[in-house]
Amino acid sequence: MERRSFLKKAAVGAAAGAAAAPALAADLPTIKWRCASSFPKSLDTLYGAADLVSKRVAAATGGKFQIQVFAAGEIVPGPAVLDAVKDATVECGHTCSYYYVGKDPTFAIETCIPFGLNSRQQTAWMMEGGGLELFREFFKDYNIHNIPCGNTGAQMGGWFRKEIKTVEDLKGLKFRVGGFTGQALAKLGVVPQQIPGSDIYPALEKGTIDAAEWVGPYDDQKLGFNKVAKYYYYPGFWEGGPQISMYINIKQWQSLPKEYQTILEDACLYAHAEMQARYDAKNPVALKQLIAAGAQLRPFPNEVMAAVYKASHELYDETAAKNPKFKKIYEQWRKFRDDQIQWFAVAENRFDNFMQAARTAAARSKK
């Protein structure tokens, strides 16, 4: 199966990088690609994943295979990466598939949808649960070969100019939120806004929007959202484990020597793990700093989350009824999610909940 081949090649990638560079320099062609990122350079963890792929590919091939990364707007705007790769304007791109739900809502599942998988579960579904095979087939219609290349972990719910206490508070709320989530929230009266990351701050500052979500404390602090909206909500229940992907024009992929394919896949998987590690390391520090600077941390009320859960699943059923591609992937994804929820409740959640309670008890005993 394609997944097994992918894993096998990825497993030997490190060896290829360590031992094959001299041979590659002599036996394989020099190739130069351009990669269009959907992210600005200032977001070093998101943009940095593609940059890391570029560096590891060059190092593993003795400089024979070079990928130059361009930030959002340098070649094409961030939301135009899919078309740029599909049309071979660039050889590859680093982006989030849920940006393209306007073309087909099925794209959203490859990144995340509300009340979906956490980051480990998303990776498990892609690598072992059939997700990769399903999306490789889906992306053929767009001339794209996709490789997982990053995950932020569960995101925050965003910055709000006023508190959200009940479902009624969602009505008329102008909320910058991406992907499929906006359609689910619209069922409850939210007015979703699609705004690029670089434009969120001025929109919040001027009151053009009432709230905005991005990623989490590390990136949000860089973008300064706490200066224009003080209520910081969690969790981002629409992004439990959002995956970022490397898109490769399928003809360009097929023209690569097998050795380069292996090295590129290995570099993407390394960047996939590294992004999660960086966010997990940096978010706690950034959150403490945001709170110290005046951010008011708030959990979404259960009433609100329950209402959006219901609206989201109504949307999924409606979409599946009229979109065969969505239905095919969603039904397999949903079964995998439900099994994962049961499994994580047995070990992971019990462990995490105990550790939090123990830490809290220890802190209180010292007072």
N, C-alpha and C positions, 0 to 999 in steps of 0.2 A: 504494500500500500504506500501511497505517497507520503503519509505521515511518518511511517517507519524509515523510508528513505531519507526524509528530512532530518530525523533524529540521528540516524546513523552518520550522515554526512556532518551534522553539527558536532557529533561526539569526536570525530577525528580532526575537526577543524583546528584545534589547538596544536595538534601534532603537525598539521600542515604548515601552520604559521611558524612553529619553532624550527622545523627541519627542512622545509621545502624551498625557502626563499632563494638560496643559491641556484637550485635547479630551475626554479621558475624564471629567474633572471636570464638564464641561458635559453630556455626552451619555449617560453610562452610569450604572447604578444604584449606590447604596451597598449594599455587602454585608458582613456580618460573620459570620465562621465561627469555630468552635472546633476546635482540633487537639489530640488526645490523643497525647502522646509515651509511648513505652515506657521512657523513660530519666529518671533524676533530674537535677535542675539541676546537681548537683555535677560531673557528667560533661559538661563544657562543650563538648567536641568532638562527642559524640553528640547530646546534647540541643540543642546550639547550631546544628545543621544546620537543624532546624525553625524555630528562632528567626530564623536568617538568611533562610530562605524568607519568613517573615512580614514582615521588615523590607524586603526587596527588592520584594515584592508591593505593600506599602503605598506605597513610594517611587515605583514605576512607575505607580501609579494615582492619584497625588495624594491618597492616603488614602481613596479610594473603596472599595477592596477590602481589608478588614482580616481577618487571621487571628490569633486569640489562642491562644498555645501553652500547654498545661497539662502539667506534669511527671507522671511515673508516679504514680498514686495520688491525684491531685488531682480527677480525674473518675472514672477507672476505673483498676484496677491495670494495670501494664505489659503483662502477658500477655493482657489483655482488649481490647486496642486493635482487633483485627480485628472482633470482634463489635460493638464500639461503632460502628465505621464501617458495617458491614453493616446494622445495625439503625437507622442514622441517629440514634443517641444524640449523635454528633458528626458534623460534616461531613467531617472528614479525620483521619488519624492517621499518625504517624511511627514505624515499627517494623521488625522483622526477620521475614521470612516464615517462617524456620525455627522460630520459636516455636510454630507452629501445625501441626506434623507430626502431632499427635494427631488433628487433623481429617482430614488427608490428607498422606501423606509427600511428595507432589508439591510442597508449599509449600517444602520445603527447598532445592530446586534454584534457586529465585529468589534465595535468599541465598547459599548455598554448600553443598556436600557434601564429605566427605573426599576428598582427592587430586583436587580439582577445578581450577578456573580461578584464576589470580591476578587481581588487581584490574583490570589493563588488559584481560586476556582476558575477564573477566566483562562489562566494559562493552562490549567489541567484540561479544560474543555477543548481548547485549541490543539494542544499537543497529544492528548490521550482520549478525548471524548468525541472526536470526529469533526470538530469545528474547523480545523485547517482544511480538511478535504472538502467540506461543504463550501467554504468561502473561496477556495482555489477554483472550484467550478463556477461559482457566482461571478468572480472577477474576470473570468475569461471573456465575458461579454463587454468588458471595458479594456481589453488588451493589457491586463495587469496581472502580475505575479506578486502576491502579497506575502510578507514575512512579519511576524510579530516583532516589534522593536520598541518596547517601552511600556511601562504601566506606572501610574502615579500612586496607586493604592486608593483607598476610599477618600473622596474629596470632601471639602467643607460645603455647607449649604449656601454660603455667600453672605454678602453685606447688604443690610437693609436700613433704610432711613427711618423706619418705624417698626415697632414690635409686631410680631405675628403671634396672636394668642388664640385665634379661632379660624375656622375655615372661611368665615365671612371676611376676614382681613385680607384674603387673597383676591377678592373681587375688585377688578379694576387695577390691580397691581401691575405696573409696567416693569417687567423683570427680564433682565438680560440673561437668557438661558438658551443653551444650544441643543441641537439634536432633536430626538423624538420627544424629549421631556416637555418641550413647549406645548406640544399638541395635547399631552395628558393634562398639564396644568390649565390649559385653556378651557377644559371641561368644567373647571371650578372657578372660572372668571378671570384668571390671570391673562394679561396681555403680553405674550412673549416677544422679546426683542432679540434679533440676531445682530450682534455688534462685535467686531473684531476686538481682540484683547487690548490693542493699543488705543482704542476709542472709548473704553469703558470708563476710565477715570473722568474725563471731561463730561461724559453723559451723566454720571452720578453727581458730579459737582454742580452742574447746571440744573439738575432736577428733571432732565429729559427722561430719565428712568428712575424708578423708586428703589430698585435693588439689582444686584448683579452677583453672579457666581463666576469663579474662574477655576482655581485648582485647590490650593490650600495655603497655609500660613507662609511658607517660604516664598512662593511666587506672589501671593497677595500683598505681602509686606513690600516686596520690590516695586509693585505697581501702586502702592500707597493708598489702597482703598479705605483704610481705616481713617484717613483724613477727611473723607467726605461721607461716610456712613458708619455709624458707631456700633450697630447691632450685628454680631457675627454669629450666624446660625450653623448648626450641625445636626445630623450628618447630611452630606449631599446624597440623599437616598436614590438619586437618579444616576449616580456615578460611584458604585461600590468598588469597582475595579476596572477603570477605563484603560483600554489597550490602545497604544499608538502603533502605527504600522509603517513599514517601509514598502512603498509601491514601486514596482519595477516594470517598465514596459516589457511586455512578454516577448517580443522579438529580440529586444536587447538581452533579456535573460537567456533566451535559447541560444543566442550567439556566443555567450560567455563560455570559455573552457570550463570543464567540470571542476577543475581545481579552484578556479575563481568563484564558481557558484558555492562550493563548500566553504571557502574562506568568507564570502559575503554573508552567508547564512550564520556562520559561527560568530561573526562580528555583530550581527543584529541581535542574536540571542545574548551575547555578553552585554550589549547596551540595554537590552530588555531587563536584565537582572540589575544592572548598575543604576538605572533610573529609579527603580523601586527603593534600592538601598539608599540612594542620596536623599530622596524625599523622606524616608523614615528617619534618617539621621538629622536632617535639617529642620523638619517641621516642628518638633517639640520646642526647640530653641526659639524659633520665630514666633510661635504661639505665645510663649511666655513674654516675649518682647512686645507683641501687639497688645496683650492684656495690660501690661505695665504702662503702655502709652494711652490707655483709655478704652480699648475695645471692650464691648460688653458681650460676653460669650453667652449664647442662648441655645438650648436644644429645641428643635421643632416639637410642638405639642403632639402627643400621640394621636389626637383627633385629626390633626392636619395630615399626618403621615398615613393614617388609615384611609382618609378620603382620597388622597392621591394614589394610594395602592389600588383602591377600587377603580378609580378612573383610568389608571394605567392599564390594568388588565382588561377593562372594557375596550380600550383602544387596541390592544394586541389582538383581541378576538375579532374586532371589526376589520382590522388590517389583514389578518390571516384569511378572512372570508372572501376578500377581493384580490389578494395578491398571492399567487401560488408560490413564488420564490420565498416570500416572507414566511408563509405557512410551513414550507418544507424545513427551513432552518429553525424557526421558532419552536416548532413542536419537539424537535430533538434537543434543542437548547433547554427548553422548559423542563423536560424529564431529567436532564443532567443537573439543572439547578435544584430541583426538588430533592434529588438524592444527596446532593452536596449539603443542603440545609440540614438534613437529618444526620449526616455524618459529622458535620462541624459541631452540632449540638452535643454530641457525645463526648468529644475530647477537647477540641479547640476552645469552644465557648465556655465550657466549664472551667478550664484552666485559666483563661483570660479573666473571667469574672471573679474567680477566687483571688488571683493575683492583685486585681484592683482593690478588692475588699481588704485584703491583707495589708496592702500599701497604705490605704486610708486609715486602717486601725492602728498601724504602727506610727503614722504621723500624729494621730490624736493622742497616743500614749506619751508622746514626747512633750506635749503642751503642759 
